[in-house]
Amino acid sequence: MSIIQDGKDVADADGVFRLARRPFTVRYRGAEHPGLAVSPTTELIDALHRRARRELWGSAGDFIALSPNDLPLTKEFEIFVDDKSRSEFAEVLGGEEYVELLRHLVVDYPRLDTAAHIPKASGFEPLESGDGYALEVRTIDHEPVGQTRFSRLYVAYFGTMDRLGPARESEYRHRILLRMNWGACVVAFEE
């Protein structure tokens, strides 16, 4: 992930992007269908570092697009790390068929044993070059960037590596099971 502000790449210092309180663009290269989960606290990132490996299972229904240039805050999330909780995640996603699918996938991908329900901003557009995606951020949780009350935001970013499940080709696209990678960074606004 990279950030551009005023037409220039912003260098990160140990995972921290220092920005002026002006609109900026998030650029993502790598896996498809990126999404961002943003919080004013470290709770989400700490939970991911503690419980998840570099890949996890997610749901297409977790992607939200409320406003094209808004970066909404992630207020609630759940991480599922054992068989019982992963089964609950899969049951909500698509019933017993998904419970069995996820059980088999955890066997097939033994290092991929975590599922998560994490609402993510999804207003990314493909780059003209075709090698990534960009999200122009003008508001944070419906406030203009210049008026944001936050001095730091903790960002988890996700990319889709694979789409699985019976809903993959149906009208129930929100039920698609996703294999995702993730990373984290901090956005710090100058005072």
ZAMI-277149 format. One record per residue: x, y, z of N, C-alpha, C in turn. Coordinates in steps of 0.001 Angstrom, whole numbers, plus 524288, in hexadecimal, padded with zeros to 5 digits. Example, Ala and Ser with C-alpha at 12.3 -4.5 7.8 and 13.67 -1.06 7.14 Angstrom:
BEGIN
833867E9C681E788300C7EE6C81E78833907F31C81E78832327F73681BA8835667FBDC81BE4832648001E81EBE
end
This chain:
BEGIN
8034F7FB6F800008000080000800008037E804D080000801E2808C77FD38804A680DC47FD548009B812267FDA380274816B87FF287FF0681B437FF9F8015A81FB87FC827FDFC8226A7F9AA7FF89826F57F68E7FC8482BA17F89E7FF4B82FEE7F96F7FCB9834C97FB037FF3C839357F7F37FC0A83CB57F5F57FDE08411D7F2CB8013983F3A7EE367FFCF83AB97EBF480284838A97E764807BB8360A7E88480922835717ED7880E2B8331A7EED780D6982E4F7F23B810D082A657F167810CD825D87F4DC81299827807FA4080FC9825BE7FE3281140826E0803968146382232805938191D823318074381C5F81EFB8094C81A7181D6A80EB081A668184F80FA2818DC816A3814E281DD2815C68181481D7D8171A81D02821D381652820A48202281217824708222F80D63823AA820CC808F0826F881AEB8080E8273F818598084F822B4812C1807408227880F4180BD2823D18117D8107E8247E80E6A81524825C580EBC818FF8213380A2A81A6981F22809D081E6081B0B808498238181DA680B8B8278B81D1780A6682CAB81F61808128301C81B1A8033A831E981C1F8004C834D18182B7FE8C83A1381A3D7FDFC83DC48169D7FB56842AF817D97F57E84181818077F28A844D681A787ECDA8441081AD97EA38845ED815D37EB658430B811AB7E9268440880C817E7C583ECE809FE7E46F83EDD8060B7E32E839F6803647E821837218018D7E7BE832028013E7EC2A82EC97FF957EA1382A077FCB07ED8F827417FA207EC1B822A07F7237EF1381DED7F9387EC3D819B77FA087EEA1814C07FB907EF218117B7F6A17F3D680F9B7F5997F4CB80C457F1097F634806D57F2FC7F3CB802EA7F0937F4BB7FD857F2247F6487FA617ED587FAB37F7C17EDC17FC717F4377E9977FD0F7EED77EC0B7FB677EAF17E9517FBC67E5AA7EB727F6D57E2B87EA3D7F4967E04C7EE2C7EFE07DD2A7ED767EB507E0A07EBB67E7287DE1F7E9EE7E2A07E0EC7E7E67DEFF7E2D27EC397DB5F7E62A7EAB57D7257E80E7EE0C7D90C7E9B07F3757DC337EDCB7F3BF7DE2C7EF777F8D77D9ED7F1F37FC307DAE87F1E98013C7D76F7F46E804F57DA947F664809937D88E7FA5B80C317DB2E7FCA8810B57D7997FC85815727D9CA7FB19819E17D7117FB7F81EE27DA197FF7D822157D76980390823E47D9FA808018265D7D7BB808DA82BCD7DB46809E082F8E7D99280AA8834EE7DCFE80ECF837877DAC3811D183B317DDF28159483E1C7E106812FD8428E7E02A80DDC843637E30A80AFF847757E60D80681844F57E98680426847F57ECA87FFC6845FE7E9E37FA898468E7E52C7FA7D848867E2867F59A849DE7E24B7F1B3845577E09E7F35F840B57E02F7EFD183C3D7E5867EDC683A9C7E9447F137839EA7EE767EF8C8382A7F0F77EBF283C317F0647ED38841287F2867E9D2845437F0097E467844FB7EAE07E42C844427E82E7DF28843EE7E9FF7DC0983F347EABB7DEA083AC77ECA67DBE5836217F2297D9D3837017F5957DD00839287FAEB7DB3683A2C7FB067D6B383E0B7F7A27D6CE841D07F7877D2CB845E57F5377CDAC843E87F1277CDFF8409C7EE2B7C94C83F4A7EEA67C771839B27EFEB7CADF8360F7EFBB7C95C830867F5337C8F082E387F5B17C55582AA57FA827C50D827987F9F77C905823317FD697C8FA81F6E7FD4C7CCDF81B3A7F8C77CC25817717F6007C7BA817E67F1507C6E1814C67ECEC7C54E8186B7E8247C673816D27E3987C4E3819E07DEEF7C442816417DAD97C1E0818527D5EE7C1498156C7D2587C5E3816BD7CFCD7C7EA812CB7CC247CC2F813867C7647CB6C810117C4187CF5980FE87BF3F7CF1280CF17BEB67D3C7809657BCB77D2DE804B27BBBD7D734801157B7B07DAEE8035A7B45D7D913806DB7B06B7DC60809487B2A47E05E80D0F7B7AA7DFF280E567BA297E3A6811EC7BBFE7E8A480F3A7BBAB7E8DD80A0F7BD5B7ED86807447B8E07F1698070E7B9FC7F641808937B5F87FA45808BB7B7957FEDB805487B3D480143802DF7B4C6805DE7FFAB7B061809B5800B77B0FE80CC6804CD7ACE381071806457AD3581574803187B1E581752802587B2DE81C0D7FF647B80181B3B7FC8A7B85A81CC47F7A17BCF381B5E7F4927C22E81D677F6AE7C23A821C57F9637C72E823F77FB3B7C79782421801287C44D82117803D37C44982105809817C74181C4080B7B7CA0A81CFA80FB77CCC0818BC812607C9FE817F8817A07C61D8145D817CB7C32D813A981CA87C66A810D5820C37C534811CC825AB7C7DE80F19829E57C588809AF82A9A7C8E5805F282BCC7C730800AB82D157C61580098832E77C12A800208343F7BF9D8007C839BD7BF3C7FB2483C5E7BE207F71A839687BD937F1E283B957C0487EE00837FB7C2807E9E983A457C4E07E5BB837397C4E87E0D183A897C5697DC61837F97C5DA7D76283AAF7CA097D42E837FA7CD367D17483B147D12E7CDF4838F87D0117C88983B217D00F7C4A8837A37CE997BF4F838FA7D3627BBC6838587D5267B95E83C9E7DA117B67583C657D9997B0A583DA67D51B7AED883F7F7D4987A9468409C7D0317A70883D457CFC87A1DC83D447CC0179F43839E07C66C7A10983AEC7C4F67A19383FE57BF9B7A31F841427BE607A89F83F447C1D97AC58840487C0BB7B1B583E987C1087B23E838A77C4B37AF73836187C4DA7AF91830527BFCE7AD5A82E177BDA07A9528309E7B8AA7A71182ECE7B4417AB0982F4C7B43E7AE1B8337B7B04B7B2378341D7B0D67B64D82FCB7B5A97B7D982E9D7B6B37BB7F82A5B7B47F7B9558253B7B5B47B463824067B40A7B1FB81F1C7AE247B13781EED7ABC17AFF0823577A6157AF2C8239B7A3447B42F8221E7A4FD7B88C824277A2A27BD99822E47A3727BEE181D1C7A7F77BD7D81B227A9447BEA4815B27A5D07BB99811E47A4DC7B691812FA7A1DF7B39880F2D79FF57AE4C810EA79F687AD71815F079D257A894817C97A1087A4228181E79EEB79F6B818AF7A21679AB5819927A5D7799AB8150F7A43C79AFF8105B7A7A679A4180BCF7ACCE79D3F80C847AC7A7A1F680EA17B12D7A51580F8B7B4457A326814477B1897A1178182E7B44179EE381CB87B7CD79A7B81AE27B5B6796EF817AE7B8DA79290815B17BD3C7947F812227BBFF7984180EC77BFFE79A6880B4D7C48879CA680E727C36279FCC812687C7877A23A815787CAA279E26818837C81579A2181A767CAE7795E581D2A7CED579351819797CD2D79240814B57D0B978FDE810DD7D5277939980F657D3E77989980ED57D7EF79C6180D5D7DC1B79CFB811977DA8879CCB816847DE5379D3781AC77E1FE7988381AB17E00A793F38190F7E36C78F60818777E70B7901E813C57E4E07921480F677E7FD792E480AA97EC107973680B4C7EAC179B3680E657EE4579FA380F6C7EF5479FD58154D7F29C79C59817647F33779C0981D147F5497A10481FA17F8017A44381CC67F9F27A92481F0E7F5E97AD8181E9C7F16B7AC4C81C777ED407B02281BBC7E8997AE7481F167E90B7AF77824337E53A7AD6A827E67E1F97B1A882A8D7E2157B664828847DF457BAC182ADF7DB4B7BCEB826FB7D69E7BDFC828F47D2947C0A2825DD7D1537C5BC828AE7CF717C993825CE7CE567CE9F828397C9BD7D149825977C6977D3BA828D67C2807D748826FC7C47C7DCC48284E7C65C7DF868244D7C8867E4C0825027C6527E835820A67C29F7EBB8821E07C0B17EF4881DCC7C5397F27881B887C5407F2EE816507C98E7F57A813957C7857F97080F9E7CA307FDEC80F3B7C8FA801BD80B1E7CAA67FF70805E87C74980004802007C8707FD717FD077C7EB800FF7F84B7C8A1806017F8EA7C7DE8099D7F48F7CC7880A007F0DC7CFC1806087F0977D4518061C7ED267D2B4805AF7E7707D5828087F7E4227D4BE8083E7DE7A7D9B9806107DC087D93F802FB7D7CC7DDF9800FC7D5397E145805777D3017E66D804F67D36F7E9EF808D07D11C7E9D5808377CB2F7EAA480C7E7C85C7EABB80C3F7C2A57EEFB808977C0B77F346808487C39C7F79E804DE7C2157F63C7FF1E7C2A17F1F87FDF77C5877F0437F89A7C6317F34B7F5837CA3B7F6C97F8167CD167FA0D7F5307D0D17F8D17F6667D6827F3FF7F7FA7D78A7F2937F9137DCF37ED757FC067DD4A7EC787FE2A7E1E67E795800D57E3157E8B8805C67E6277E51C809867E5E57E5C780E677E8CD7E09A810047EB477E112812507EFE67DC938146B7F2B57DDEC819FF7F4447DB1081DC07F2297DBD7823327F39C7D8A9824477F8867DB49826077FC9D7D8BC826F3801A17D7FE82CCF802657D30F82E79802937D1B7833F9803837CF46834C4808E17CCDB8308D80AEE7CA79830D78101A7CBF182C01813417CC1082CAA818617CCF88285281BFD7C84A8281881F9F7C57D823D781F427C0AE82327822457BD0C827D2821897BC7E8297781CB57B8F582DA181AEE7BAB78332781C687BF69833CE81E6F7C1908390881F847C5D683A2D81B897C61683EF7819767CA5D84040815E97CFA883F278187C7D35783D39815757D88083BEA817977DACC8408981A907DA1984542818907DC3E849EA81B1C7D9DE84B06820717D566848C0821907D2C4849AB826907D292844CA829F97D571840C08286D7D52683BEC82B747D6F683CC2831107D44D83A2F834A47D59983AB383A2D7D9FF8370583BC77DBBA833B3838387DFAD82FCB839797E524831B1838217E8D38309483B8A7EE4C831C383A4E7F10582CF0838177EF1082843839757F13882352837787ECC081FAB8360C7ED7E81CD3831D77E9E3818B1830557ED0E813BD82F687EB1380F74831547ED9B80A61830C37EACB8077682C667EDAA8060C828637EB648040A8238E7ED1B7FE61822AA7E9497FAF9821E67EA597F5A88200D7E8907F58581A5E7EBEF7F3AE816F07EA807F360811697EA6D7EDB080FB67E6C17EC8680C3A7E5A47E72880AA27E5747E6CF804B57E7277E269802A67E6B37E1437FD167E49B7DBC27FC647E1477DB067F8787DEE67D5EE7F7777E28F7D2A67F4217E3D77CE0A7F6137E7437CA767F3437E4317C6317F0767DF977C4D67F2857DC697C0C17F0267D6C87C1747F1E67D31B7BFF47EE7D7CD867C03E7EFA67CB6C7BAAB7EF607C8B97B8FE7F3847C6FD7B3927F3E07C1527B3457F5977BF077AEAF7F4DC7B9CF7ADB57F6E17B5B17AD747F2AD7B1627AAF97F3E77AD1F7AA5A7F0247AAF57AF827EE157AB427B3B27F1327A8FE7B8B47EF837AC697BB7F7EB8C7B0F27B95D7EA5A7B4BA7BC087E6FD7B24B7BDD97E1D67AEDE7BAB07DFA87AC8D7BC037DA977A6D27BD927DB007A4D67BE267DFAF79F3A7BF347E04579E277C4F57E15A799257C61C7E2197979F7CB707E365798CC7CCC27E91179A4D7C8F97EC3A79B777C9DE7F1BC7A1447CAE47F2807A34D7CEC17EFD27A8EE7CFC97EFE87AAF17D1317F5577A7997D3457F8B97A9457D49E7FE077AABD7CFC5801237A9477CB187FF3A7AA767C63A801F17AF7F7C3B7800107B2627C6397FCBF7B7397C3F27FAC97BB437C3C97FF2C7BDBE7BF527FFBF7C1FB7BE9B803817C7087C064800E77C9F97C3B7803997CEBE7C5EB8015F7D3897C428804687D7A17C2BC801877DCCA7C1F6803E87DFA27C71D803237E13C7C98B807777E35E7CED2807367E8B97CF24809D47EBF57D2A6807C97F0AD7D40E80AA57EFB77D95980D357F3127DAC1810DC7F2437DFB2813957F77E7E1E8815667F7667E6E9816757FBD27E9B3818B17F9AB7EE3881BE07FD177F11081E757FB507F55B821C87FF177F9ED821817FD027FE9182274800268034D822B37FD4B80750826047FFC680BBE826C77FD8581005829C77FD8F814E48265E7F94F817DE826807F91781CFC823FA7F91682102828607FD0E8245F828707FD918287182C847FCEE82DBF829E97F941830E282BCC7F8528360B829967FB7A83A2482C827FDDB83DA082983800D1841EE82BDE7FD138458D82EB87FEDA84781833267FBA784B29836387FC3F850AB83428
end
